[in-house]
Amino acid sequence: MRRRRASFAVPAVVWALAAQLASTGSVEAQLFDRALVIRNARIVTMAGPVIERGSILIKGGRIAAIGTEVDAPFLSRTIDAEGRTVTPGLIDAWSSLGRLNGSHGSANPTANAWDAFDRFDRDSFRQALRQGVTAIYVGPTGGPGITGGGVVVRLAPESGGKAGKLIAEHAALAVNFGSGQTAIARAKTYLGIRKQFRAALNYRQALEDYDEDLKEYVEKLEERSKAKEKEEAEGKKEGDEEGEKEKETPPEDSPKPKPKPEPDPKPQPKPDDDSGRLRGRTLTSSTDAGRRLDEENGDGEGGEGGDKKEGDAEGDEEKEEELTKPTRPTPDRASEALLKAIDHELPLRIEVHRSAGILNALQLAEEFRLDIILEGATDAYLLADKLAEADVPVVLGPIVRTPLFENNEYRRHTSRSAAMLDEAGILWTTGSGGHDPRTSRFVGMNAQLAAGHGATQTPWLATVTTNAARVLNLADRIGQLRRGMDADLVIWTGDPTDTSSTVERTIVGGAVVYTAPSAKSRGGGS
Amino acid sequence: MISQQYRRPHVHAALAFALFVPALVSAQKPDAIIVGRYVAPDGTLQPGAAILLSEGKIQSVVPADSYDKTTNVVRHPNAVLCPGLIDVRSQIGASDNLIETVNAIDPGASAIDSVNWHHRDFETALRAGITTVMLTPSANNLISGAAAVVKTARASKREGDAILVTDGPLMFALGSSVWSRDRAPTSRVGSLAMLRAALDEAAGGHGHERLLAFTKGRIDGVVVCEEAMDASAALRTFAERRLSVAIAHTSDVHDLAEELLRRCHAVIVGPYTFADSPRKLSTAAAWSSAGVPIVFTAQMPEHAPDALRVTAALAVQYGMDPAKARRAITALPALVTGVPKRIGSIKEGMDADLVVFSDDPLQLDARVLEVYIDGVRVYRAADAVTMSSRGKSGGLKDVR
């Protein structure tokens, strides 16, 4: 077994290297890692004061140096950005770009948005790059319920006609509170989500119990075999022949203790709905916050009852204390996904609009000690103080909505919403809304509209760069221009606030992935 | 009751303090507004000026430093003064059903008849800097009636004071929205046949007096065209009869420009949305650079009032000249409404309908700080004073 694995590992490494080479930009750039220098630019770093005339050195897909004086290595490419403004790439923290239409389905915590990401939609990506958007968060569709993992994708062309590269494969666990449903259905959805979290905790408890039981079991086995050895030793004194015979045919139910008893390498394959059954059962048995576990929880597996009987029968034969090998709980991928959120490995992103739903979200966060991010959050401004207190970030949808359709969950929509969150000191950003892939490219204008409606504590560019990166927990990689950050940046013909400024070049991961026709004729990039 | 041809009386000081919008309680009637920049009639941004107001009109526009009076002066040293924005295809304030479903040719209908003056849409529009709207009957009939031009707020108590024109341009429409199962026309071909017949009858002296006035060139026409082929058909039909109309049409047909240029006096485009294709978004730029006068519309309340500036900003982002884009939301829509001598420009003798933006109105982060109608302040953002002294709202110059 091991040998075979090792022989497979060698080509895997080669493949990984090859894929790496082929993926980011040109092979040449990878092989020689030719540095790129942007000179004479007005640099809005978002990490400090604006550098009125400075340079950026990009090497290995990252910013190697930034400032008024930057030493360019030998043979580096240069872009003269005289009169141009450089900013971090814009981030759409709530996008549906690349998400295929019609991928709605039932909520499944084990789903991942990347699986439905259309990496061949290069034209759309180009449109986004043309507007300076370099990274997007895409959540899974479906629901209501826990709909699965959301991803952060960098909009870089890849080999083989594909585009898009994962920055974060597990950016968030997405939850849809079913805003479009009736009140009763919404309440049921919320209860269902709570139940799933409780089931996840039960599952963890079951695993822990199993580990303990297994340990106990092994100890007992060891004890027993020692006792047997002792007995045998004593028996040997009495009569050698009998003892040897016994050794040759050891009883089946007491195997020799392995030096390191591993958990059963082949867990009993169980049908998928087993986890559901487990969930259902625990629900009825426990009504409190879910941290407590009923006694029977650990032994609920189908096969165990049978094992027990068998054990009993054998026990009768042996006339010894029964010793049953504990059964490992059926793997429950859904609960495993939820446990990641419980363990703060990823935040819960809850699409919710009504104030009642937002209160539910806060309750859920408190009950299971989750990190939550609100998505959409039409009514968030009504609960701004509560959200500020709980330190919950908010990703707003479109700032301006079509008023005729402002009914149901959007009834209380106001373009001033961002301004009020801003004032309350809440970490917020605005995304294109996750429902129309075409609007993702204008996430910058969306942020400008928020400022136009009074969200002036946060500069609009910070909304869709720094703040978006912070909400996505990627502030150490994107959203600012400083040393060591990923080289995702935009060269604008002028100040990006000015509507007549357009994107001249978009650089993603150190590679120029969009060049405006005007810039091409202008030359540069020598 | 509304007089046929409304004439605005002088705004008396006494009336100025009795206003219908709550924000107007602290209404102010300055003698002059001094701003850092203003939108000139040609659409360009010009540096500092003092706009002198008198009796609800713009008395004169003088350089900021030549005005030395200090009392009753509003100062916005970092703000941009813009003529009140105009939306030429709006149905705000309309109560209930605007869609006439029986008569396909209905020149007698008047949009003004369905206005509810207390509708909140007027205030929503006002806060977005839109001071005048042309209310149009729904474009579901070949001839749907007369548009009306109204202001979104009044400086006085009287309803009539908000009305600029009751008998505005006659509205026509072509396209599938006109066809119906239970009345003629039922097809594109049928539409044009009926339209030609109606126009020719009117030219011969038969039909509704409004239609007669239109065929004699006494009132303007606006034709809402769904598809490019409808626009072409409309242009052909009206040009053959030597009638000039404005075309309301938004599509991605760039090479329609020449035809539009020759045969109509303006093209009403919009609203553009963030979901539109790049080709559609660059149509306004293409037509505009060919010389076609472009007018933008938000089509409230189907779209939010912000759609007007969003449309202009998107057009600029896709190549339209910024000055032309500013004209497309001020001076040129004024031309379509038929009252370009009263609204749409900052120059002597015009109504003092003015918006103080924190920055260039084409920038979407620019805020509406104050709105004046007939020289009276009818809206003021809560933090207008701090904003205008601080300058750019959340602009990159503030970034630290």
Boltz contact constraints between the chains, C-beta under 6 A:
constraints:
  - contact:
      token1: [A, 44]
      token2: [B, 396]
      max_distance: 6.0
  - contact:
      token1: [A, 400]
      token2: [B, 304]
      max_distance: 6.0
  - contact:
      token1: [A, 400]
      token2: [B, 306]
      max_distance: 6.0
  - contact:
      token1: [A, 402]
      token2: [B, 303]
      max_distance: 6.0
  - contact:
      token1: [A, 403]
      token2: [B, 301]
      max_distance: 6.0
  - contact:
      token1: [A, 403]
      token2: [B, 304]
      max_distance: 6.0
  - contact:
      token1: [A, 404]
      token2: [B, 301]
      max_distance: 6.0
  - contact:
      token1: [A, 404]
      token2: [B, 302]
      max_distance: 6.0
  - contact:
      token1: [A, 436]
      token2: [B, 275]
      max_distance: 6.0
  - contact:
      token1: [A, 438]
      token2: [B, 275]
      max_distance: 6.0
  - contact:
      token1: [A, 439]
      token2: [B, 274]
      max_distance: 6.0
  - contact:
      token1: [A, 439]
      token2: [B, 275]
      max_distance: 6.0
  - contact:
      token1: [A, 442]
      token2: [B, 274]
      max_distance: 6.0
  - contact:
      token1: [A, 445]
      token2: [B, 364]
      max_distance: 6.0
  - contact:
      token1: [A, 448]
      token2: [B, 364]
      max_distance: 6.0
  - contact:
      token1: [A, 448]
      token2: [B, 365]
      max_distance: 6.0
  - contact:
      token1: [A, 449]
      token2: [B, 364]
      max_distance: 6.0
  - contact:
      token1: [A, 451]
      token2: [B, 365]
      max_distance: 6.0
  - contact:
      token1: [A, 451]
      token2: [B, 393]
      max_distance: 6.0
  - contact:
      token1: [A, 451]
      token2: [B, 394]
      max_distance: 6.0
  - contact:
      token1: [A, 452]
      token2: [B, 364]
      max_distance: 6.0
  - contact:
      token1: [A, 452]
      token2: [B, 365]
      max_distance: 6.0
  - contact:
      token1: [A, 452]
      token2: [B, 366]
      max_distance: 6.0
  - contact:
      token1: [A, 452]
      token2: [B, 367]
      max_distance: 6.0
  - contact:
      token1: [A, 456]
      token2: [B, 393]
      max_distance: 6.0
  - contact:
      token1: [A, 456]
      token2: [B, 394]
      max_distance: 6.0
  - contact:
      token1: [A, 459]
      token2: [B, 394]
      max_distance: 6.0
  - contact:
      token1: [A, 459]
      token2: [B, 398]
      max_distance: 6.0
  - contact:
      token1: [A, 459]
      token2: [B, 399]
      max_distance: 6.0
  - contact:
      token1: [A, 460]
      token2: [B, 365]
      max_distance: 6.0
  - contact:
      token1: [A, 460]
      token2: [B, 394]
      max_distance: 6.0
  - contact:
      token1: [A, 461]
      token2: [B, 396]
      max_distance: 6.0
  - contact:
      token1: [A, 495]
      token2: [B, 396]
      max_distance: 6.0
  - contact:
      token1: [A, 497]
      token2: [B, 363]
      max_distance: 6.0
  - contact:
      token1: [A, 497]
      token2: [B, 395]
      max_distance: 6.0
  - contact:
      token1: [A, 497]
      token2: [B, 396]
      max_distance: 6.0
  - contact:
      token1: [A, 499]
      token2: [B, 313]
      max_distance: 6.0
  - contact:
      token1: [A, 499]
      token2: [B, 316]
      max_distance: 6.0
  - contact:
      token1: [A, 499]
      token2: [B, 362]
      max_distance: 6.0
  - contact:
      token1: [A, 499]
      token2: [B, 363]
      max_distance: 6.0
  - contact:
      token1: [A, 500]
      token2: [B, 316]
      max_distance: 6.0
  - contact:
      token1: [A, 500]
      token2: [B, 322]
      max_distance: 6.0
